[in-house]
C-alpha cells in the first residue's frame, strides 16, 4: 500500500498560505497503462461569471476577459490561454496572458479558456455599441504531486504522474500528467486519482485526492520500493547499456551511461552491463527503503 501525505494550503495569486491538513486514502489499484491523449484537460462543470457592460461609440465594441479561481477570489495574474471564435469558427483572438482585451464587431462568439488542465467554454453575444467586461469564475484549485521512495525520499530517477478525473462528467478521463516532481497542476474542483510510476523500474503507487477551488492539495507519494544505483567502473568513455531483469527473466528497466538509478519493488533482480561485446552481470536483493550500489567493471 502506498504511503501518502497530503497537505492543504490556500491558493492565492501571490502566495501559498498554510491551512489544516486532511488525510487521503492510498489505494492498491494497479497502475493504469493509459493511452496517449492528444489533448488533456478537465472541463469545468459549474462555471459562473460577472458581467459589466460599457456603452461605446459604434466601431468600438469589444470584449475584456479575466478569470478568478473562486467567486470571492482575486483576478488571476498568471498566464491563461484564451481563444475567441465567431459562431462560424473564425478565430478572432488567440493568446496566453492573464487577460484578453479584444476589439471586435458585434455578434456571437465562443470563448475557450484553459488554465493548466482546467478548461471552460462559454458563448457570448456582443451587441452594437457595447463593450463587455466578463470575469469568469473557474472553480479551480491546484495539485502538487511529489513521488518519493519510502524511507529514502526523492531521487534522480525520473517519474511520471498521471491524473484521472473521478467525477461523473469526466469520470475515468486522463486529464493531466507531469514528469516534473512538485509541479503545480491547475484542475477544476473535484475528485481525482493520481497514478505515479518510476520510468526506470517497476515501482508504482495510486491514491485518490479531492481538489478544492482556491486551494492547493500537496501529495507526497511514497513508493514501497528500493533504489538500485547502477555504476560501471572502467573507461570513462565506455558506452554502457544496462538491463535489469527479475527472477522470471522479464525486462524491468533499461538505461544507458556509466551510471543509472532504478527504482524497484522488493525482490531479487539481475543487472547486466553490456560494454561492446562484453556483458557483466550481478544478482542482488533489494528491500523497501533500501538503497543499494550495484557496481560492475572490467
C-alpha positions in Angstrom: 0.0 0.0 0.0 1.4 3.4 -1.0 2.0 5.8 1.9 0.6 9.2 1.1 1.0 12.5 3.0 -1.5 15.3 2.0 -1.4 18.9 2.9 -3.8 21.7 2.0 -2.7 25.3 1.5 -4.6 28.3 0.4 -4.0 29.0 -3.2 -3.9 32.7 -3.9 -2.4 34.9 -6.6 0.9 35.5 -5.0 1.4 33.1 -2.1 0.5 29.7 -0.5 -1.0 30.2 2.9 -1.0 27.1 5.3 -4.3 25.5 6.0 -5.3 22.4 8.0 -4.2 19.1 6.6 -6.6 16.2 5.8 -5.9 12.5 5.2 -6.0 10.9 1.8 -6.6 7.2 1.4 -4.0 5.3 -0.6 -5.1 2.5 -2.9 -3.8 -0.8 -4.1 -5.3 -0.5 -7.5 -2.9 -1.5 -10.4 -1.3 1.4 -12.2 -3.1 2.3 -15.5 -1.5 1.8 -18.9 -3.1 5.0 -20.0 -3.4 5.6 -23.8 -1.7 8.6 -25.2 -4.0 11.7 -25.0 -3.7 14.3 -27.8 -5.5 16.9 -25.7 -5.6 16.6 -21.9 -7.7 18.7 -19.6 -10.8 18.6 -17.4 -14.0 20.5 -18.3 -15.3 23.0 -15.6 -18.8 21.8 -15.0 -20.2 24.6 -12.8 -18.8 27.9 -14.1 -20.1 31.4 -13.4 -19.1 34.9 -14.3 -19.6 38.6 -13.5 -20.6 40.9 -16.3 -20.3 44.6 -16.8 -21.4 46.5 -19.9 -19.9 49.7 -21.2 -21.8 51.7 -23.8 -19.3 52.8 -26.5 -19.4 54.5 -29.9 -20.1 52.3 -32.9 -16.9 50.5 -34.1 -15.5 50.5 -30.5 -17.2 47.2 -29.5 -15.2 44.5 -27.8 -14.5 42.0 -25.0 -12.4 42.4 -21.9 -12.0 39.0 -20.3 -10.4 38.0 -16.9 -10.8 35.0 -14.6 -10.8 34.1 -10.9 -10.3 30.8 -9.1 -13.3 31.3 -6.8 -16.2 33.7 -6.6 -14.6 35.7 -3.9 -11.0 35.4 -5.2 -8.9 38.0 -6.9 -8.2 38.2 -10.6 -5.7 35.5 -11.7 -2.4 37.1 -12.7 -0.8 34.1 -14.1 -1.0 33.2 -17.9 -4.3 31.8 -19.2 -4.8 30.6 -22.7 -7.7 32.4 -24.4 -9.2 31.5 -27.8 -12.1 33.6 -29.1 -14.0 32.4 -32.2 -17.0 33.6 -34.2 -20.1 31.4 -34.4 -18.7 30.3 -37.8 -15.4 29.2 -36.2 -13.2 32.1 -37.3 -10.5 32.8 -34.7 -10.5 36.5 -33.8 -8.1 36.2 -30.9 -5.7 33.6 -29.5 -3.1 34.3 -26.9 -1.7 33.4 -23.5 -1.9 36.2 -20.9 -3.7 36.9 -17.6 -6.5 38.7 -19.5 -7.8 39.1 -23.0 -8.8 42.6 -24.4 -10.2 42.3 -27.9 -11.9 44.9 -30.1 -14.3 43.1 -32.5 -17.5 43.5 -34.3 -20.9 42.7 -32.8 -22.0 39.1 -33.0 -22.0 35.7 -31.3 -18.7 34.3 -30.0 -17.3 31.2 -28.4 -14.7 31.8 -25.7 -12.4 28.9 -24.9 -10.4 29.3 -21.6 -7.6 27.0 -20.5 -5.8 27.4 -17.2 -3.5 24.5 -16.6 -5.7 21.4 -17.0 -8.9 23.4 -16.2 -11.0 24.1 -19.4 -14.0 26.2 -19.9 -16.1 27.0 -23.0 -18.5 30.0 -22.9 -20.8 31.6 -25.5 -21.0 35.4 -25.6 -23.3 37.7 -27.6 -21.8 41.2 -28.2 -24.4 43.8 -29.1 -23.8 47.0 -31.1 -22.3 49.9 -29.0 -21.4 47.5 -26.2 -18.1 46.6 -24.7 -18.4 43.6 -22.3 -16.2 43.1 -19.3 -16.5 39.5 -18.2 -14.8 37.9 -15.2 -15.1 34.1 -15.3 -15.1 32.0 -12.1 -13.2 28.8 -12.8 -13.9 27.0 -9.6 -10.4 25.6 -9.8 -7.5 24.7 -7.5 -4.1 23.2 -7.6 -2.5 19.8 -7.2 1.2 19.2 -6.5 2.5 15.6 -6.7 5.9 14.6 -5.4 6.9 11.0 -5.9 9.3 9.6 -3.3 10.9 6.2 -2.4 9.8 5.1 1.0 12.4 5.9 3.7 14.7 7.4 1.0 12.9 10.4 -0.3 13.2 12.0 -3.7 15.7 10.5 -6.2 17.2 11.4 -9.6 15.2 8.6 -11.2 12.5 10.1 -13.5 8.9 9.5 -12.6 5.6 10.2 -14.3 2.4 11.0 -12.5 -1.0 10.7 -14.3 -4.2 12.3 -13.0 -7.6 10.9 -13.8 -10.9 12.5 -13.1 -13.4 10.6 -10.9 -16.4 12.9 -11.1 -19.5 11.9 -13.2 -18.8 14.3 -16.0 -15.1 13.4 -16.7 -15.0 10.0 -14.9 -12.0 7.9 -15.9 -10.6 10.5 -18.2 -6.9 11.3 -18.2 -6.8 15.0 -17.6 -3.2 15.7 -16.8 0.3 14.2 -16.5 3.6 15.5 -15.3 7.2 14.4 -15.3 8.3 17.3 -13.2 8.3 16.4 -9.4 6.5 19.1 -7.4 4.9 20.8 -10.4 1.6 22.6 -9.6 -1.2 21.4 -11.8 -4.4 23.6 -12.1 -7.5 21.5 -12.0 -11.3 22.1 -11.6 -12.6 21.3 -8.1 -13.4 17.6 -7.8 -12.1 14.2 -7.1 -9.1 12.7 -8.9 -7.0 9.6 -9.0 -3.2 10.0 -9.1 -1.2 7.2 -10.6 2.6 7.5 -10.1 5.2 5.3 -11.8 9.0 5.5 -12.0 10.1 5.4 -15.6 13.2 3.2 -14.8 11.9 0.2 -12.7 8.7 -1.3 -11.7 7.6 0.8 -8.7 4.1 2.4 -8.8 1.6 3.9 -6.4 -2.0 5.1 -6.6 -4.1 7.4 -4.4 -7.3 9.5 -4.6 -7.4 13.1 -3.7 -10.0 15.9 -3.6 -9.1 19.3 -5.1 -10.9 22.2 -3.6 -11.4 25.5 -5.5 -8.9 28.2 -4.5 -6.7 25.8 -2.6 -3.7 23.6 -3.3 -3.5 19.9 -2.4 0.1 18.7 -2.0 0.6 15.0 -2.2 3.9 13.2 -1.3 3.5 9.7 -2.6 5.9 7.2 -1.0 6.5 4.2 -3.3 7.0 0.9 -1.5 10.3 0.2 -3.2 14.1 0.4 -3.0 16.7 2.2 -5.1 19.4 0.4 -7.1 22.2 2.7 -8.0 23.9 1.1 -11.0 27.5 2.1 -11.7 30.2 1.0 -14.2 33.8 1.2 -13.2 36.1 1.3 -16.2 36.9 3.5 -19.1 35.2 6.9 -18.7 34.3 6.9 -22.4 32.7 3.5 -22.3 29.3 3.0 -24.0 27.4 1.1 -21.4 24.0 -0.4 -21.9 22.2 -1.5 -18.7 19.4 -4.1 -18.3 17.6 -5.2 -15.2 15.6 -8.4 -15.1 13.5 -10.1 -12.5 13.8 -13.8 -11.5 11.5 -14.7 -14.3 13.7 -13.1 -16.9 11.4 -10.3 -17.6 13.0 -7.0 -18.5 12.3 -4.4 -15.8 14.4 -1.5 -16.8 17.0 -0.4 -19.4 19.4 2.5 -19.3 22.5 3.9 -21.0 25.5 5.6 -19.5 28.1 5.0 -16.8 25.5 5.4 -14.0 21.8 4.9 -13.7 19.2 4.9 -10.8 16.4 2.2 -10.9 13.5 2.1 -8.5 12.4 -1.5 -7.8 9.8 -3.3 -5.8 11.2 -5.6 -3.1 12.7 -8.7 -4.7 15.6 -10.4 -6.4 17.0 -8.9 -9.7 19.9 -9.3 -12.1 21.6 -6.3 -13.5 23.7 -6.6 -16.7 26.0 -4.1 -18.2 26.9 -4.5 -21.9 30.2 -2.8 -22.9 30.9 -3.7 -26.5 31.0 -7.4 -26.8 31.4 -8.0 -23.1 28.5 -8.5 -20.7 28.9 -8.1 -16.9 26.2 -9.3 -14.5 25.3 -9.1 -10.8 22.3 -10.6 -9.0 21.1 -8.7 -5.9 18.2 -8.5 -3.5 16.5 -5.2 -2.7 14.1 -4.3 0.1 11.7 -1.5 0.7 13.5 1.6 1.8 16.9 0.2 0.8 19.4 2.0 -1.4 22.0 -0.4 -2.9 25.1 0.3 -5.0 25.5 -2.2 -7.9 29.0 -1.7 -9.2 30.3 -3.6 -12.3 33.6 -3.1 -14.1 36.3 -4.6 -16.1 
